[in-house]
Amino acid sequence: MTDRSAGTADAYGTRDPDALARRAGTRANPDNDQHFLVDDRVLDRLPAYLPDDADTGHLLEVGGGAGALTDRLLAAVGAGGPTAVAGGDGTGRVTVIERDPPFAAFLREEFADAVESGTLEVIEGDALAVELPAFTACVANLPYGISSEIAFRLLPEKRPLVLTFQAEFADRMVASAGESAYGRLSVSAQHYADVEVVERIPKEAFDPQPAVESAVVRCTPRDPDYEVGDEAFFLRFVKALFTQRRKTVRNAIRNTAHISGLDRPDAVVDAAEEDLLSRRPGTLDPAAFAALAELARTHGSPTEA
């Protein structure tokens, strides 16, 4: 791949990941949960996985590293270069959150023209702690150690997401009721969005290589087809029941009142139908969990977390 000079606007979307790493002068550190995506073909595809009608006016990236994906995102918002995604109107911008000070400084230097023009903002800090900008979509190669925490900070924002995860984590996100991978993560993610694996990524696509394969997950926000009166309680209730996934729903409700916050778990059991109580949590789809959570909220006198 041709690697043009740093800071040249028409070079966005063309930078070589290995050359960026050399210029950064600092290698990714797996001890700090850094595994940089260096496969040009995968990097080029990531922005294009956004839904066709996604608003690319303000793209968010979590964990910019040496900027290989940042480069593609700048092209995707129309800052210059051959890469583009549907919905881009040439007026977009990119915000990158980068925890590592040397990499944050490098991103500001490498993409100085974009920073100066206001097309790029680099926020130095922990993505779990900094204030998120009002982004319209997020494309990111997430640090795997905090995948769950980051995902569940992003999902409630109800914006399109294209995120890389460990493959096992991704499979759990998209699993359906009754499947072995189905669990709390599946119900919680699918509460916020249609979730799908759009690509598997071999470990050789990263430097340094992680121990496992990865996957790209697309999350397309939508309202669930069920009603939840208290979202925080619903998510807490789902978490509680899955700590007893091998028990019947009846026993799970009774055994996890200290987690769900139910003051009257027996009243919930008395109000629920027998065919539901005799099932196991892993067989309940999100709508069934929602109905049961509403029953628990009505009859169980839950306390606030």
C-alpha positions in Angstrom: 0.0 0.0 0.0 1.2 3.5 -0.8 1.9 5.5 2.4 1.8 9.2 1.7 3.2 11.9 4.0 1.8 12.5 7.4 -0.7 15.3 7.8 -1.6 15.5 4.1 -5.4 15.7 3.9 -5.7 13.8 0.6 -3.8 10.9 2.2 -6.6 9.9 4.5 -7.5 6.3 4.0 -4.1 5.4 2.5 -1.8 5.2 5.5 0.0 1.9 6.1 -0.5 0.5 9.6 3.1 -0.7 9.9 4.5 2.6 8.8 2.2 4.4 11.3 3.5 2.1 14.1 7.1 2.9 13.1 6.4 6.7 13.1 4.7 6.4 16.5 7.9 4.9 17.9 6.0 2.9 20.5 4.8 -0.7 20.0 1.4 -1.9 21.2 1.8 -3.5 24.6 -0.3 -6.6 25.1 0.2 -6.2 28.9 -1.8 -3.0 28.5 -4.5 -4.8 26.5 -3.2 -3.3 23.2 -3.5 -5.4 20.1 -3.5 -3.1 17.0 -5.4 -4.1 13.9 -2.9 -4.0 11.1 -4.6 -5.8 8.2 -5.3 -3.2 5.6 -8.3 -5.1 4.1 -10.1 -5.4 7.5 -9.4 -1.8 8.3 -10.8 -0.6 5.0 -14.0 -2.6 5.6 -14.8 -1.5 9.1 -16.3 1.9 8.3 -18.3 0.3 5.5 -20.1 -2.0 8.0 -22.1 0.9 9.3 -25.7 0.7 8.3 -26.5 2.3 5.0 -28.5 5.0 6.6 -26.0 5.7 9.4 -25.3 9.4 10.1 -21.5 9.7 9.8 -21.4 13.4 10.8 -19.5 12.6 14.0 -17.7 9.3 14.3 -16.3 8.1 17.6 -13.3 5.8 17.9 -12.3 4.2 21.2 -8.6 3.3 21.5 -6.9 5.1 18.6 -3.4 3.6 19.1 -1.2 4.5 16.2 -4.1 5.8 14.0 -4.6 3.1 11.4 -8.4 3.1 11.9 -8.4 6.8 12.6 -7.0 7.3 9.1 -9.9 5.3 7.6 -12.5 7.2 9.7 -11.2 10.5 8.5 -11.6 9.4 5.0 -15.1 8.0 5.8 -16.3 11.4 7.0 -15.1 13.1 3.8 -11.9 14.6 5.1 -10.1 13.4 2.0 -9.0 10.1 0.5 -10.6 7.3 -1.5 -12.6 5.6 1.3 -16.2 6.6 1.9 -19.3 5.1 3.5 -22.9 5.6 2.8 -24.3 8.7 4.4 -21.1 10.7 4.4 -21.7 14.2 3.2 -18.1 15.6 3.4 -18.8 17.7 6.5 -18.2 15.1 9.2 -15.6 14.9 12.0 -14.0 12.2 14.2 -13.3 12.0 17.9 -10.8 9.5 19.2 -10.5 8.5 22.9 -7.0 7.3 23.6 -5.8 6.4 27.1 -2.0 6.2 26.4 -0.4 9.6 26.4 2.4 8.8 23.9 -0.2 7.5 21.4 -2.5 10.5 22.0 0.3 12.8 21.3 1.3 10.9 18.2 -2.3 11.1 16.8 -2.3 14.9 17.2 1.0 15.1 15.4 0.2 12.6 12.6 -3.2 14.1 11.9 -2.2 17.7 12.7 -4.1 19.1 9.7 -7.3 17.4 10.7 -6.9 18.6 14.3 -6.2 22.1 13.2 -9.3 22.2 10.9 -11.5 20.8 13.7 -12.1 17.5 11.8 -10.4 15.5 14.4 -10.4 15.7 18.2 -8.2 13.5 20.4 -9.4 13.0 23.9 -6.7 11.7 26.2 -8.2 9.6 28.9 -10.0 6.4 30.0 -13.0 5.7 27.8 -14.9 4.5 30.9 -14.4 7.7 32.7 -14.3 10.6 30.2 -17.4 12.4 29.0 -18.5 11.0 25.7 -19.1 13.4 22.9 -22.4 13.6 21.1 -21.4 11.1 18.4 -23.6 9.8 15.6 -21.9 6.4 15.2 -18.9 4.5 16.6 -16.3 2.4 14.8 -13.6 1.0 17.1 -11.2 -1.8 17.8 -11.9 -2.1 21.5 -9.4 -3.0 24.2 -10.7 -6.6 25.0 -10.2 -6.3 28.7 -12.9 -3.7 29.0 -15.1 -4.8 26.1 -18.2 -5.4 28.2 -17.9 -2.1 30.1 -17.3 -0.1 27.0 -20.1 -1.8 25.0 -22.6 -1.1 27.7 -21.5 2.5 27.9 -22.1 2.8 24.2 -25.2 0.7 23.6 -27.6 3.0 25.7 -26.6 5.9 23.5 -28.6 4.2 20.7 -26.2 5.0 17.9 -24.9 2.6 15.2 -21.8 0.7 16.4 -19.2 -1.3 14.6 -16.9 -2.9 17.2 -14.3 -5.6 17.3 -14.4 -8.1 20.2 -12.9 -11.4 21.1 -14.9 -14.0 19.0 -16.3 -15.8 22.1 -17.6 -12.5 23.5 -19.2 -11.6 20.1 -20.9 -15.0 19.9 -22.4 -14.4 23.3 -23.7 -11.0 22.2 -25.6 -12.5 19.2 -26.7 -15.8 20.7 -30.4 -16.7 20.8 -32.5 -18.2 23.6 -31.7 -21.9 24.0 -28.2 -21.7 22.6 -25.3 -22.5 24.9 -23.7 -19.0 24.4 -27.0 -17.3 25.3 -26.9 -15.4 28.6 -27.0 -12.0 30.3 -24.8 -10.4 27.6 -27.2 -11.6 24.9 -30.3 -10.3 26.5 -28.8 -7.0 27.5 -27.2 -6.3 24.1 -30.3 -7.3 22.1 -32.4 -5.1 24.4 -30.8 -2.0 22.7 -30.0 -3.1 19.2 -30.1 -5.7 16.4 -26.7 -7.3 16.9 -24.9 -9.3 14.3 -21.4 -10.7 13.6 -20.4 -9.3 10.2 -16.8 -10.6 10.0 -14.4 -13.0 11.7 -10.9 -11.8 12.1 -7.9 -14.1 12.5 -5.4 -13.3 15.2 -2.8 -12.8 12.5 -4.5 -9.5 11.6 -3.3 -8.0 14.8 0.1 -6.9 16.1 1.0 -8.2 18.6 -1.2 -11.2 18.0 -3.9 -11.9 20.7 -4.3 -15.5 21.9 -7.8 -15.8 20.3 -9.6 -14.9 17.2 -11.8 -11.8 17.0 -15.0 -10.7 15.4 -16.6 -7.6 14.1 -20.1 -6.9 15.6 -22.6 -4.4 14.1 -25.1 -3.0 16.5 -28.1 -1.3 14.8 -30.1 0.6 17.4 -33.9 0.0 17.6 -36.6 0.1 20.3 -37.4 -3.4 21.7 -40.8 -5.0 20.8 -41.7 -5.1 24.5 -42.3 -2.6 27.2 -39.9 -2.1 30.2 -41.1 0.2 33.0 -37.7 0.4 34.7 -34.7 -0.3 32.5 -32.2 -0.5 35.4 -34.3 -3.0 37.2 -34.8 -5.1 34.0 -31.1 -5.3 33.5 -30.5 -6.1 37.1 -33.2 -8.8 37.1 -31.7 -10.4 34.0 -28.2 -10.4 35.6 -29.7 -12.0 38.8 -31.5 -14.8 37.1 -28.4 -15.8 34.9 -26.4 -16.3 38.0 -28.7 -19.3 38.5 -28.9 -20.3 34.9 -29.0 -24.1 35.7 -31.9 -23.6 38.1 -35.6 -23.3 37.3 -36.9 -19.7 37.0 -38.9 -20.4 40.2 -35.7 -21.1 42.2 -33.7 -18.5 40.4 -36.2 -15.8 41.4 -36.1 -16.9 45.0 -32.3 -17.4 45.2 -31.3 -14.1 43.7 -33.5 -11.6 45.5 -30.3 -10.1 47.1 -29.1 -9.3 43.5 -32.3 -8.2 41.9 -33.4 -6.3 45.0 -36.8 -8.0 45.4 -38.3 -7.7 48.8 -41.0 -10.3 48.1 -39.7 -12.9 45.7 -42.3 -15.5 46.8 -45.1 -13.0 45.7 -43.5 -13.0 42.2 -43.4 -16.7 42.1 -47.1 -16.9 43.1 -48.1 -14.4 40.4 -46.2 -16.1 37.5 -47.5 -18.9 35.4 -46.3 -22.4 36.1 -45.0 -23.1 32.6 -42.7 -20.1 32.9 -41.5 -20.9 36.4 -40.5 -24.5 35.3 -38.2 -23.3 32.6 -34.6 -22.2 32.9 -33.3 -18.7 32.4 -31.4 -19.7 29.2 -34.6 -20.6 27.4 -36.3 -17.2 27.9 -36.0 -14.7 25.1 -35.7 -11.0 25.9 -39.4 -10.4 25.6 -40.1 -13.2 28.1 -37.5 -11.7 30.5 -39.2 -8.3 30.1 -42.6 -9.7 30.9 -41.3 -11.5 33.9 -39.3 -8.4 35.1 -42.5 -6.3 34.9 -44.3 -9.0 36.9 -41.5 -8.9 39.5 -41.6 -5.1 39.6 -45.3 -5.1 40.2 -45.5 -7.9 42.8 -41.9 -8.1 44.3 -41.6 -4.6 45.7 -38.0 -4.2 44.4 -35.7 -1.7 46.1 -33.5 0.6 44.1 -29.9 -0.5 43.5 
